[in-house]
């Protein structure tokens, strides 16, 4: 009997990406309306999803604002504080960067979100968010250095979250004793990246689940040691299966017997009642990208010019230029190179890949039944522990996910019955 899948919904307005925001039904006017996200979270909760997830970026290219929302978004933790108050059961997963935010700020934000949600918060730990130019008070380290900083930051945050235990509270009106002061302890951390005295400024109880979003070799090592769940870009079943297997092996080597991270890939969904309508929806969402723009995106992923790629034969990894400098996402670049090695696409096929036109996520363009069958196949192949849904193209994709895909998965035994859902923290951590 396979374990039921864990399901999350991205609260980024993914259905507005590309040209999709121009549709009459897109609701783009509500992009910064908190009520929109509260309603989405309530609907996801009613559909029996385990959590809502808010990615983040700390960088904006003004030129993108001429043709679409780009990376413009509300602060994830503030948004999820509102969402938590509008829901009862569903988990709320916020994104905070260990490169740009201090451990004290991270710990206080997480503890506050945990209190506001009554124990439903989790941290999606990322080491960078394309925002280094906005944080000039410290140099932006290379990938290995960022993970070393993340290791220290995580230790400090965990120490802070334990520095003021809720059990220290006495609230004894008769004696006038508010708390047991000796149970509230500074952490006195002195490290290469952070110096933090502590303690935290509010009491905390329980452990927050930890999500991690890197799939590079260094990121996998970090996740295997620390993460409860991994939000991964896995465009094919093979890449998802390989990642899950690798994380389990690494977690075992790190002494985490039976505690390997849950692999929850992003699932980009372009859904319609008929397959040809879904294909048209996908094409419409990406119609703004001509060949020149696709080549520019490819160059950005690889960190090198691509004007010389051959157009008359299948491509090999040797055809892809080596990076001329730091790449925006090493994970994204490595996934694309592995895809070329595996599939040997032509240039035209390469420029049509999701990794180039959209993202490196698993993608289904089709009917709700197409999505159900793919999800069940990936579960049967033991490639995933769940998914984070990224509806695209139109709000219809979201409606079909909640109204048809999830009920069909539940009927097939792939999800927990709504009436007996365990708590969010238990589902993710097993604790």
C-alpha positions as CSV (number, residue, x, y, z in Angstrom):
1,X,0.0,0.0,0.0
2,X,1.6,3.3,-1.1
3,X,1.6,6.3,1.2
4,X,-1.0,8.9,0.3
5,X,0.5,11.8,-1.6
6,X,1.1,15.2,0.0
7,X,-0.5,18.0,-2.0
8,X,0.2,21.7,-1.9
9,X,-1.0,24.7,-3.9
10,X,1.3,27.6,-4.9
11,X,-0.2,30.9,-3.9
12,X,1.8,32.6,-6.6
13,X,-0.6,33.7,-9.4
14,X,0.9,31.2,-11.9
15,X,-2.1,31.4,-14.2
16,X,-1.1,35.0,-15.0
17,X,2.3,34.1,-16.4
18,X,3.3,34.9,-19.9
19,X,0.5,36.3,-21.9
20,X,-2.2,34.6,-19.8
21,X,-2.8,37.7,-17.7
22,X,-4.4,39.3,-20.8
23,X,-7.3,36.9,-20.8
24,X,-10.7,38.5,-19.8
25,X,-11.0,35.9,-17.0
26,X,-7.5,36.2,-15.6
27,X,-8.4,38.4,-12.6
28,X,-5.1,40.2,-12.9
29,X,-6.7,43.2,-11.2
30,X,-6.7,41.2,-7.9
31,X,-3.0,40.3,-8.0
32,X,-2.3,42.4,-4.9
33,X,-5.7,41.7,-3.2
34,X,-5.2,39.7,-0.1
35,X,-8.8,38.5,-0.3
36,X,-7.9,36.6,-3.5
37,X,-5.3,34.5,-1.7
38,X,-7.5,33.9,1.3
39,X,-10.2,32.6,-1.0
40,X,-7.7,30.3,-2.8
41,X,-6.4,28.9,0.5
42,X,-10.0,28.2,1.7
43,X,-10.8,26.4,-1.5
44,X,-7.6,24.4,-1.3
45,X,-8.5,23.5,2.3
46,X,-12.0,22.4,1.4
47,X,-10.5,20.2,-1.4
48,X,-8.4,18.5,1.2
49,X,-4.9,19.8,0.2
50,X,-2.2,19.7,2.8
51,X,-0.7,23.2,2.5
52,X,-0.4,26.4,0.5
53,X,3.0,27.5,-0.5
54,X,4.3,31.0,-1.3
55,X,7.6,31.3,-3.3
56,X,9.4,34.6,-3.4
57,X,11.9,36.7,-5.2
58,X,13.6,39.9,-4.0
59,X,14.4,41.2,-7.5
60,X,12.4,43.0,-10.2
61,X,13.3,43.9,-13.8
62,X,11.4,47.0,-14.6
63,X,11.3,46.0,-18.3
64,X,9.2,43.0,-17.5
65,X,6.5,45.3,-16.1
66,X,5.8,46.6,-19.6
67,X,4.4,43.2,-20.7
68,X,3.3,41.4,-17.5
69,X,3.5,41.0,-13.7
70,X,6.9,39.4,-13.8
71,X,8.2,38.9,-10.3
72,X,6.1,41.6,-8.7
73,X,4.4,40.2,-5.6
74,X,3.3,40.7,-2.0
75,X,5.7,39.7,0.9
76,X,5.1,36.0,1.4
77,X,5.1,35.9,5.2
78,X,2.8,38.9,5.6
79,X,0.4,37.4,3.1
80,X,0.4,34.0,4.8
81,X,-0.3,35.6,8.1
82,X,-3.6,36.8,6.6
83,X,-4.2,33.4,5.0
84,X,-3.6,31.6,8.3
85,X,-6.3,33.7,10.0
86,X,-8.7,32.9,7.1
87,X,-8.3,29.1,7.3
88,X,-8.5,26.4,9.9
89,X,-6.4,23.4,9.0
90,X,-4.3,23.9,5.9
91,X,-0.5,24.4,6.4
92,X,1.2,27.7,5.4
93,X,4.7,27.5,3.9
94,X,6.6,30.8,3.6
95,X,9.9,31.4,1.8
96,X,12.8,33.1,3.6
97,X,16.4,33.5,2.3
98,X,19.4,32.7,4.5
99,X,21.5,34.9,2.2
100,X,19.6,38.1,2.7
101,X,17.7,37.8,6.0
102,X,19.2,37.7,9.5
103,X,18.5,34.6,11.7
104,X,16.8,36.7,14.3
105,X,14.4,38.1,11.7
106,X,13.7,34.7,10.2
107,X,13.1,33.0,13.6
108,X,10.8,35.8,14.8
109,X,8.8,35.7,11.5
110,X,8.4,31.9,11.7
111,X,7.5,32.0,15.4
112,X,4.9,34.7,14.7
113,X,3.4,32.8,11.7
114,X,3.4,29.6,13.9
115,X,1.4,31.4,16.6
116,X,-1.0,33.1,14.1
117,X,-1.7,29.8,12.4
118,X,-1.9,27.8,15.6
119,X,0.9,25.5,14.6
120,X,0.5,25.3,10.8
121,X,3.6,27.1,9.7
122,X,6.6,25.9,7.8
123,X,9.8,27.4,6.3
124,X,10.9,27.1,2.7
125,X,14.6,27.7,3.1
126,X,16.3,29.2,0.1
127,X,19.9,30.4,-0.2
128,X,19.3,33.1,-2.9
129,X,16.4,34.9,-4.6
130,X,18.0,36.9,-7.4
131,X,18.2,39.8,-5.1
132,X,21.9,40.3,-4.4
133,X,22.0,43.7,-5.9
134,X,19.5,44.9,-3.3
135,X,21.5,43.8,-0.3
136,X,24.9,45.4,-0.5
137,X,25.7,45.2,3.2
138,X,27.4,41.8,2.6
139,X,29.0,40.1,-0.4
140,X,27.0,37.5,-2.2
141,X,28.8,34.2,-1.9
142,X,29.1,31.5,-4.6
143,X,26.8,28.5,-4.3
144,X,29.0,26.5,-1.9
145,X,29.5,29.5,0.3
146,X,25.8,30.3,0.4
147,X,25.1,26.8,1.7
148,X,27.8,27.1,4.4
149,X,26.0,30.3,5.4
150,X,22.7,28.5,5.3
151,X,24.0,25.7,7.6
152,X,25.0,28.3,10.2
153,X,21.8,30.3,9.7
154,X,19.6,27.2,10.2
155,X,21.5,26.2,13.4
156,X,20.9,29.7,14.8
157,X,17.3,29.9,13.8
158,X,16.7,26.5,15.4
159,X,18.5,27.6,18.6
160,X,16.4,30.8,18.7
161,X,13.2,28.9,18.2
162,X,14.1,26.8,21.3
163,X,15.4,29.7,23.4
164,X,12.0,30.7,24.8
165,X,9.9,27.6,25.2
166,X,6.2,28.0,25.7
167,X,6.5,25.8,28.7
168,X,8.3,28.7,30.4
169,X,5.1,30.6,30.7
170,X,3.5,30.5,34.2
171,X,0.8,33.2,34.0
172,X,0.3,33.0,37.7
173,X,-1.7,36.0,38.6
174,X,-1.8,35.3,42.3
175,X,2.0,35.2,42.7
176,X,2.7,37.7,40.0
177,X,5.0,35.2,38.2
178,X,4.6,35.6,34.4
179,X,7.3,33.1,33.3
180,X,10.1,30.9,34.5
181,X,12.9,33.3,33.6
182,X,15.7,30.6,34.0
183,X,14.0,28.5,31.2
184,X,14.5,31.4,28.8
185,X,18.1,31.3,27.6
186,X,20.2,33.4,25.3
187,X,22.0,31.3,22.7
188,X,25.3,33.3,22.6
189,X,26.1,32.3,19.0
190,X,29.4,33.5,17.6
191,X,30.1,32.2,14.1
192,X,31.8,33.1,10.8
193,X,28.6,34.6,9.4
194,X,26.4,35.5,12.3
195,X,26.7,36.8,15.9
196,X,23.4,36.4,17.7
197,X,22.9,36.8,21.5
198,X,19.2,35.9,21.8
199,X,16.8,34.8,23.2
200,X,13.8,35.0,20.8
201,X,11.2,37.7,21.8
202,X,8.2,35.4,22.0
203,X,7.5,31.9,23.2
204,X,7.4,29.0,20.8
205,X,6.1,25.4,20.9
206,X,6.7,22.5,18.5
207,X,9.1,22.1,15.5
208,X,8.4,23.8,12.2
209,X,8.7,21.6,9.1
210,X,11.6,22.6,6.8
211,X,11.2,22.8,3.0
212,X,14.2,23.3,0.8
213,X,14.2,24.3,-2.8
214,X,17.6,23.5,-4.2
215,X,18.4,20.4,-6.4
216,X,22.0,21.0,-7.2
217,X,24.6,18.6,-5.7
218,X,25.3,20.9,-2.8
219,X,21.6,21.6,-2.3
220,X,20.8,17.8,-2.3
221,X,23.4,17.3,0.4
222,X,21.8,20.1,2.5
223,X,18.3,18.7,2.0
224,X,19.4,15.2,2.9
225,X,20.8,16.4,6.2
226,X,18.0,18.8,7.2
227,X,14.9,19.0,5.0
228,X,11.5,17.5,5.7
229,X,10.4,18.2,2.1
230,X,12.0,19.3,-1.1
231,X,10.3,21.6,-3.6
232,X,12.0,20.4,-6.8
233,X,12.0,21.1,-10.5
234,X,11.7,17.7,-12.1
235,X,10.5,18.0,-15.7
236,X,10.4,14.2,-16.3
237,X,9.6,11.1,-14.3
238,X,13.2,10.0,-14.7
239,X,14.6,13.2,-13.1
240,X,12.0,12.9,-10.2
241,X,12.9,9.3,-9.6
242,X,16.6,9.9,-9.7
243,X,16.3,12.8,-7.2
244,X,14.1,10.9,-4.8
245,X,16.5,7.9,-4.9
246,X,19.5,10.1,-4.4
247,X,18.0,12.0,-1.5
248,X,17.1,8.7,0.3
249,X,20.6,7.4,-0.1
250,X,22.2,10.6,1.1
251,X,19.7,10.9,4.1
252,X,20.6,7.3,5.1
253,X,24.3,8.1,4.9
254,X,23.7,11.2,7.1
255,X,22.1,9.0,9.7
256,X,18.5,9.9,9.0
257,X,17.1,6.4,9.0
258,X,13.5,6.5,7.7
259,X,13.5,10.3,7.6
260,X,14.5,11.2,4.0
261,X,13.0,14.4,2.6
262,X,9.6,14.1,0.9
263,X,10.0,14.9,-2.8
264,X,7.3,17.4,-3.8
265,X,7.9,18.6,-7.4
266,X,6.3,21.6,-8.9
267,X,3.4,20.5,-11.2
268,X,2.5,23.0,-13.9
269,X,-1.0,22.4,-15.0
270,X,-2.6,23.7,-18.2
271,X,-6.0,22.0,-18.0
272,X,-9.2,22.1,-20.0
273,X,-12.1,19.7,-20.6
274,X,-10.7,18.9,-24.0
275,X,-7.0,18.3,-24.8
276,X,-6.9,20.5,-27.8
277,X,-8.3,23.4,-25.7
278,X,-5.5,22.8,-23.1
279,X,-2.9,22.9,-25.9
280,X,-4.4,26.1,-27.1
281,X,-4.3,27.5,-23.6
282,X,-0.6,26.7,-23.3
283,X,0.2,28.2,-26.7
284,X,-1.7,31.3,-25.8
285,X,0.2,31.8,-22.6
286,X,3.5,31.6,-24.4
287,X,2.6,33.5,-27.6
288,X,4.6,36.5,-26.5
289,X,7.9,34.6,-26.9
290,X,9.4,34.8,-30.4
291,X,12.5,32.8,-31.4
292,X,14.8,35.7,-30.4
293,X,13.3,35.9,-26.9
294,X,13.5,32.1,-26.5
295,X,17.2,32.2,-27.4
296,X,17.7,35.0,-24.9
297,X,16.0,32.9,-22.2
298,X,18.2,29.9,-23.1
299,X,21.3,32.1,-22.9
300,X,20.2,33.3,-19.5
301,X,19.8,29.8,-18.2
302,X,23.1,28.6,-19.5
303,X,25.0,31.8,-18.7
304,X,26.5,31.9,-22.2
305,X,25.6,33.0,-25.7
306,X,23.8,30.5,-27.8
307,X,23.6,32.1,-31.2
308,X,25.9,29.5,-32.7
309,X,23.8,26.4,-31.9
310,X,23.3,24.1,-34.9
311,X,19.8,24.1,-36.3
312,X,20.2,21.2,-38.7
313,X,20.7,18.2,-36.3
314,X,19.9,16.9,-32.8
315,X,21.8,18.7,-30.1
316,X,24.2,17.1,-27.6
317,X,25.6,18.4,-24.4
318,X,28.8,19.2,-26.2
319,X,26.8,21.7,-28.3
320,X,25.8,23.7,-25.2
321,X,28.4,26.4,-24.3
322,X,30.1,26.4,-21.0
323,X,29.0,29.2,-18.6
324,X,30.8,32.4,-19.2
325,X,30.2,33.4,-15.6
326,X,27.8,32.7,-12.7
327,X,24.4,31.4,-13.8
328,X,21.1,32.6,-12.3
329,X,20.2,29.0,-11.2
330,X,22.7,26.3,-11.3
331,X,19.9,23.8,-10.7
332,X,18.0,25.0,-13.7
333,X,21.1,24.9,-15.9
334,X,22.0,21.4,-14.8
335,X,18.5,20.1,-15.4
336,X,18.5,21.5,-18.9
337,X,21.8,20.0,-19.8
338,X,20.7,16.6,-18.5
339,X,17.5,16.9,-20.6
340,X,19.6,17.6,-23.7
341,X,21.8,14.6,-22.9
342,X,18.8,12.3,-22.5
343,X,16.6,13.5,-25.4
344,X,19.0,15.0,-28.0
345,X,16.4,17.6,-29.1
346,X,16.7,19.8,-32.2
347,X,17.1,23.5,-31.7
348,X,13.4,24.1,-32.4
349,X,12.4,21.4,-29.9
350,X,14.9,22.7,-27.3
351,X,13.4,26.2,-27.6
352,X,9.9,24.8,-26.9
353,X,10.9,22.9,-23.7
354,X,9.2,24.1,-20.5
355,X,12.7,24.8,-19.0
356,X,13.1,27.4,-21.7
357,X,9.7,28.9,-22.3
358,X,8.5,28.7,-18.7
359,X,10.2,26.8,-15.9
360,X,11.9,23.4,-15.3
361,X,8.8,22.0,-13.6
362,X,6.8,18.9,-14.4
363,X,4.1,19.9,-16.8
364,X,0.8,18.5,-17.9
365,X,-1.0,20.1,-20.8
366,X,-4.3,18.2,-21.2
367,X,-7.5,17.1,-19.5
368,X,-8.1,16.5,-15.8
369,X,-7.9,12.8,-16.6
370,X,-4.5,13.3,-18.3
371,X,-3.3,14.9,-15.1
372,X,-4.7,12.2,-12.9
373,X,-3.2,9.4,-14.9
374,X,0.3,11.1,-14.9
375,X,0.2,11.7,-11.2
376,X,-0.8,8.1,-10.5
377,X,1.9,6.9,-12.8
378,X,4.6,8.9,-11.1
379,X,3.3,7.7,-7.7
380,X,3.4,4.1,-8.9
381,X,6.9,4.5,-10.1
382,X,7.8,5.8,-6.6
383,X,9.2,9.0,-8.1
384,X,7.3,11.4,-5.9
385,X,5.8,11.8,-2.4
386,X,3.4,14.5,-3.6
387,X,3.4,17.7,-5.6
388,X,2.9,21.5,-5.4
389,X,0.4,22.5,-8.0
390,X,1.1,25.5,-10.2
391,X,-2.1,26.1,-12.3
392,X,-1.3,27.9,-15.5
393,X,-2.9,29.6,-18.5
394,X,-6.3,30.4,-16.9
395,X,-8.2,30.2,-13.6
396,X,-10.0,27.2,-15.2
397,X,-6.9,25.1,-14.6
398,X,-7.2,25.8,-10.9
399,X,-10.9,25.1,-10.9
400,X,-10.4,21.7,-12.7
401,X,-7.6,20.8,-10.3
402,X,-9.7,21.4,-7.2
403,X,-13.1,20.2,-8.6
404,X,-12.0,17.1,-10.7
405,X,-8.3,16.2,-10.4
406,X,-8.1,16.0,-6.6
407,X,-11.4,14.1,-6.1
408,X,-10.4,11.6,-8.8
409,X,-7.0,11.1,-7.1
410,X,-8.8,10.6,-3.7
411,X,-11.2,8.1,-5.3
412,X,-8.2,6.2,-6.6
413,X,-6.7,5.9,-3.1
414,X,-3.8,8.3,-3.9
415,X,-4.8,10.9,-1.2
416,X,-6.0,10.7,2.4
417,X,-9.8,11.0,2.8
418,X,-10.7,14.6,3.7
419,X,-12.4,13.6,6.8
420,X,-9.4,11.9,8.3
421,X,-6.5,14.1,7.2
422,X,-3.6,14.1,9.7
423,X,-2.2,17.5,10.8
424,X,0.0,19.3,8.3
425,X,3.2,18.9,10.4
426,X,2.6,15.2,10.9
427,X,2.0,14.7,7.2
428,X,5.3,16.4,6.2
429,X,7.6,15.3,9.1
430,X,6.0,12.0,10.1
431,X,6.2,13.2,13.7
